[in-house]
Amino acid sequence: MPPSELDTLRQQLDALRQQNTQLKAQLAERNARDRVQAQIEQALAEARQRYLFLFDTMDEGFCIIEFFDGPHGPLSDYIHIEANAAYAKHAGIEHVVGQTLRSMVAAEADDWIERYRPVLLTGEPVRFEQELVATGRFLSICAFRMEPASARQVAVLFQDITERIRAQGALKRLNEDLEQRVAQAVAELQQEQHQLHKAEEALRQSQKMEAVGQLTGGIAHDFNNLLTGVLGALQISRNLLAKGRHQDIDRLLDTAEEASNRAASLIQRLLAFSRRQLLDPRPTDMNALVAGMEELIRRSVGPQIEVNVITSTPPWHTFVDPPQLENALLNLCLNARDALPDYGHITIETRNLLLDAQDAALLDLPPGHYLRLSVCDDGTGMPPEVQRRVFDPFFTTKPVGQGTGLGLSMVYGFVRQSGGQARVQSVPGQGTSIHLYLPRLEPQEDLRT
């Protein structure tokens, strides 16, 4: 073979080798692209599977609608291009893919178009609750635009909230029923309270009339006895004067004067009960007053009764008439003695108190500082019906001739006139405590007084 042909063959062989190398490179590149494409397709398939899995198993109803221009105007209808299984569960409508809105629910179409069309036009998502008239179900709906906007598609996600709405309605009706029942019960209670108030007023009026009757009878009886003594003494004096017998007149006048003094004392007691007696109030150290009365009280109640005195610290002052308070204390101790037939204990206690609005209201007093003077015994006690009347004038449980029934009523009247209050606590068979509440005289008021 000539050398020229050999060179030609050699050149052709080089060219074939070069083409082979290029073809191998192109094949490798194509294989790489195919592998990438296969990976992409596999990833897309897996994503599609995940999407379909979620799409079909999610609890929320989901659909994609696509708007189109119809006989009713631009964007006047839409078609369901996708819908999951939960769509039928929540909306109660099956096989919606491929159906238009107006073919499904023509009567409600305009309302749904007005809900979703602004989402397509503005891109702003919306959330709302809506009743499906056709099925009677209530839906909680979220709608947002699918991109690109030119696709005219809106995605709708919703849940059936019918049970919640019904429960809310039932709860509302229950609340309304309860409110009506409460209002009715309140009205009935108010009516009962009104009737009770009327009954209490009638009872108070009856008790007032009974007290007036007792008061009138007691006054008439006592004054009749006193006036009989005065008139008798005066009549006898007149007869003696007519006979010229002057030696017995002084004795008769003394008798008349004594009866008159007893009548004056009775009037003072009545004034004390009615809180119209003239008092001479002064700053008074309650502890000192009790200490000054202790010996007299011990002698008055007798040695068979033990008297204990408990005083408050620091000592407070009150603004009262000291002799009247001493008389009230002695009166309470004598009543306690009478509840202790053979032996027993009497405790006299002073205590400093701060009454808040609630406690003061129970005592019919303004809130503030008070001194409480208590006389307690462990005697026979009082039943409730006696406790309710213990401060009534002429009310007494003692036998006839052993008490006028004015002692405790006089104490009550004095305490009320002094700006305080009196209360009784008693348990039959265990004893009685009578508490006198008197306003504290503040130190600066004490100095001014």
VEXLUM-296018 format. One line per 2 residues: for each residue y, z, x negated of C-alpha. Coordinates in steps of 0.1 Angstrom, whole numbers, always signed. Each point is the difference from the previous one (the first is absolute). Layout:
# residues N
Y Z X | ...
# end
This chain:
# residues 449
+0 +0 +0 | +33 -10 -14
+23 +28 -10 | +26 -10 +26
-25 +4 +29 | -11 +34 -15
+37 +12 +1 | +3 -12 +36
-31 +19 +10 | +13 +31 -18
+33 -2 +18 | -17 -4 +34
-22 +30 -8 | +30 +22 -8
+17 -11 +32 | -31 +9 +20
-2 +34 -17 | +37 +6 +9
-6 -10 +36 | -30 +22 +2
+20 +30 -13 | +28 -7 +26
-26 -3 +27 | -16 +33 -10
+34 +17 +0 | +8 -15 +34
-34 +11 +13 | +5 +35 -12
+35 +2 +15 | -14 -13 +33
-28 +25 +0 | +25 +27 -6
+21 -11 +29 | -31 -2 +21
-9 +35 -9 | +35 +12 +8
+0 -19 +33 | -34 +15 +8
+14 +35 -7 | +30 -7 +21
-21 -13 +29 | -23 +30 -3
+29 +24 +0 | +15 -18 +30
-34 +2 +18 | -2 +37 -8
+35 +6 +12 | -7 -20 +31
-31 +22 +6 | +20 +31 -4
+27 -13 +23 | -26 -10 +26
-17 +34 -4 | +32 +19 +5
+11 -25 +27 | -31 +5 +20
-6 +38 -6 | +35 +14 +2
+7 +22 +29 | +34 -15 +7
+3 -32 +20 | +13 -28 -21
+10 -36 +8 | +22 -28 -14
+20 -20 +24 | +18 -33 -6
+30 -10 +20 | +6 -35 +13
+25 -17 +23 | -12 -4 +35
+12 -10 +35 | +21 +32 +2
+20 -8 -31 | -1 +4 -38
-23 +28 -12 | -9 +7 +36
-37 +5 -5 | -25 +9 -26
-37 -5 -7 | -25 +25 -15
-13 -14 -32 | -19 +31 -12
-12 +32 +17 | -24 +27 -10
-27 +17 +20 | +23 +30 +6
+24 -22 +19 | -23 -1 +30
-7 +37 -4 | +37 +10 +2
+15 -27 +21 | -29 -4 +23
+2 -39 -3 | -28 -19 -16
-2 -35 -17 | +37 -3 -6
-2 -23 -31 | +13 -34 +10
+16 +13 +32 | +37 -2 +7
+20 +30 +12 | +11 -17 +33
-36 -10 +8 | -12 +36 -5
+28 +21 +17 | +25 -23 +15
+18 +28 +19 | +6 +20 -32
+7 -29 -23 | +38 +2 -1
-1 +37 -9 | -24 -6 -29
+20 -30 -13 | +31 +21 +0
-18 +27 -21 | -14 -23 -27
+25 -29 -2 | +27 +21 -18
-26 +10 -26 | -6 -37 -7
+37 -8 -1 | +13 +30 -20
-30 +11 -21 | +6 +36 +11
-32 +18 +10 | -1 +20 +33
-19 +29 +14 | -3 +7 +37
-22 +12 +28 | -9 -23 +29
-21 +1 +31 | -23 -29 +7
+5 -6 +37 | -31 -21 +3
-23 +27 -13 | +20 +32 +5
-4 +9 -37 | +28 +13 -23
+3 -13 -35 | +19 +12 -31
+10 -32 -17 | +13 -10 -35
+10 -37 -5 | +12 -18 -32
+7 -36 -11 | -26 -19 -20
+15 -20 -29 | +11 -27 -3
+22 +2 +30 | -5 -37 +7
-36 +8 +10 | +14 +17 +31
-26 +27 -2 | +3 +37 +9
-27 +26 -8 | -6 +27 +26
-17 +33 -6 | -6 +24 +29
-19 +30 +13 | -11 +10 +35
+20 +32 +9 | -10 +1 +36
-18 +33 -3 | +30 +15 -18
+24 -12 +26 | -22 +12 +28
-4 +34 -17 | +38 +1 -4
+4 -9 +37 | -25 +26 +10
+17 +26 -22 | +34 -9 +15
-14 +3 +35 | -16 +33 -10
+33 +13 -15 | +18 -11 +32
-26 +17 +21 | +3 +31 -22
+38 -1 +2 | -2 -3 +37
-25 +29 +2 | +22 +21 -23
+31 -8 +20 | -19 +9 +32
-13 +32 -16 | +35 +9 -13
+14 -7 +35 | -27 +22 +15
+6 +27 -26 | +37 -1 +6
-7 +3 +37 | -23 +29 -6
+26 +16 -23 | +26 -5 +27
-22 +16 +26 | -8 +28 -25
+37 +4 -7 | +6 +3 +37
-28 +25 +3 | +14 +20 -29
+35 -1 +15 | -15 +13 +33
-19 +27 -19 | +31 +10 -19
+20 +1 +32 | -27 +21 +16
-1 +23 -30 | +38 +3 +1
-1 +9 +37 | -27 +26 -8
+20 +14 -29 | +31 +1 +22
-20 +18 +27 | -13 +25 -26
+35 +4 -15 | +16 +5 +34
-28 +24 +11 | +2 +19 -33
+38 +3 +1 | +0 +10 +36
-26 +26 -5 | +15 +15 -31
+36 -1 +12 | -11 +14 +34
-15 +30 -18 | +31 +5 -21
+24 -4 +28 | -20 +23 +22
+4 +27 -27 | +38 -7 -3
+6 -1 +37 | -22 +31 +6
+19 +20 -26 | +34 -12 +14
-11 +8 +36 | -12 +35 -10
+32 +6 -20 | +21 -9 +31
-20 +24 +22 | +4 +28 -26
+37 -7 -3 | +3 +2 +38
-17 +34 -1 | +21 +11 -30
-30 +3 -23 | +14 -13 -33
-25 +15 -24 | -27 -27 +4
+23 -30 +0 | +0 -4 -39
-38 -2 +0 | +0 -27 +28
+27 -20 -18 | -21 +1 -32
-29 -13 +20 | +22 -29 +14
+13 -7 -35 | -35 -1 -14
-11 -25 +27 | +31 -21 -7
-8 -1 -37 | -35 -11 +8
+14 -27 +21 | +24 -11 -28
-30 +0 -24 | -19 -22 +25
+29 -24 +2 | +1 -2 -39
-36 -9 +0 | +5 -27 +26
+29 -13 -20 | -22 +0 -31
-26 -21 +18 | +27 -24 +13
+15 -2 -35 | +34 +10 +13
+4 +35 -16 | +28 +6 -24
-14 +1 -36 | +15 +12 -32
-17 -23 -26 | +3 +8 -37
-18 -11 -32 | -32 +20 +0
-26 +5 -27 | -32 -3 +20
-21 +19 -26 | +25 +28 -1
+1 +3 +38 | -38 +2 +2
-1 +26 -28 | +26 +21 +18
-20 -1 +33 | -34 +7 -16
+0 +38 +3 | +12 -1 +36
-26 -25 +9 | -28 +21 -16
+11 +31 +20 | +3 -21 +32
-35 -15 -1 | -17 +32 -11
-22 +10 -29 | -32 -16 +14
+15 -35 -6 | +4 -13 -36
+32 -20 -6 | +2 -25 -28
+32 -17 -11 | +1 -33 -20
+34 -13 -10 | +10 -34 -14
+13 -8 -35 | +28 -6 -6
+17 +18 +29 | +19 -24 +23
+28 +9 +24 | +5 -10 +36
+30 +2 +23 | -9 +24 +28
+10 +31 +18 | -19 +27 -21
-4 +26 +28 | -13 -26 +24
-25 -12 -27 | -11 +36 -6
-5 +5 +37 | -20 -32 +2
-22 +10 -29 | -6 +35 +14
-8 -16 +34 | -26 -23 -15
-16 +28 -19 | -2 +22 +31
-17 -30 +19 | -24 -3 -29
-7 +37 +2 | -8 -3 +37
-26 -27 -8 | -17 +26 -24
-14 +27 +24 | -16 +22 -27
+6 -13 -35 | +8 -32 -18
+24 -18 -23 | +35 -14 +4
+13 -24 -26 | +37 -7 -3
+7 -31 -22 | +31 -19 -10
-4 -35 -14 | +24 -27 -13
-7 -34 +16 | +12 -35 -3
-6 -19 +32 | -2 -37 -2
+9 -23 +29 | -36 +1 +14
-5 +38 -2 | +35 +6 +13
-5 -22 +30 | -31 +20 +10
+22 +31 +1 | +30 -18 +17
+21 +8 -31 | +21 -22 -24
-17 -5 -34 | +11 +24 -28
-6 +34 -15 | -12 +29 +22
-10 +36 -4 | -31 +9 +20
-5 +36 +12 | -35 +6 +12
-16 +29 +16 | -38 -2 +1
-27 +23 +14 | -38 -1 +2
-1 +13 +35 | -12 -13 +33
+18 -34 -1 | +12 -21 +29
-17 -27 +21 | +18 -34 +1
+15 +6 +35 | +16 +32 -13
+13 -17 -31 | +18 -26 +21
+19 +26 +19 | +5 +27 -26
+38 -6 -3 | +6 -3 +37
+23 +28 +14 | -18 +28 +19
-34 -14 -10 | -22 +28 -12
-37 +8 -2 | +6 +37 -1
-7 +23 +30 | +29 +7 +24
+25 +24 -14 | -10 -7 -37
+23 -29 -7 | +28 -21 +16
-11 -33 -15 | +33 -6 -16
-8 +10 -36 | -13 -33 -14
+23 -21 +22 | +29 +19 -15
-13 -7 -35 | -4 -37 +9
+35 -2 +14 | +15 +17 -31
-18 -23 -24 | +10 -31 +19
+36 +11 +2 | -1 +5 -38
-10 -36 -5 | -37 +7 -5
-33 -2 +18 | -29 +23 +10
-37 -9 +1 | -32 +19 +8
-35 -6 -14 | -29 +20 +14
-37 +0 +3 | -17 +23 +25
-19 +27 -18 | +16 -8 -34
+36 +8 +3 | +35 -14 +5
+28 -13 -22 | +36 -4 +11
+22 -20 -23 | +38 +0 +1
+17 -30 -18 | +36 +6 -10
+22 -25 -20 | +6 +8 -36
+36 +9 -9 | +6 -22 -31
+16 +18 -30 | +33 -19 +2
+2 +8 +38 | -7 +36 -8
+30 +1 -24 | +22 -16 +26
-11 +25 +26
# end
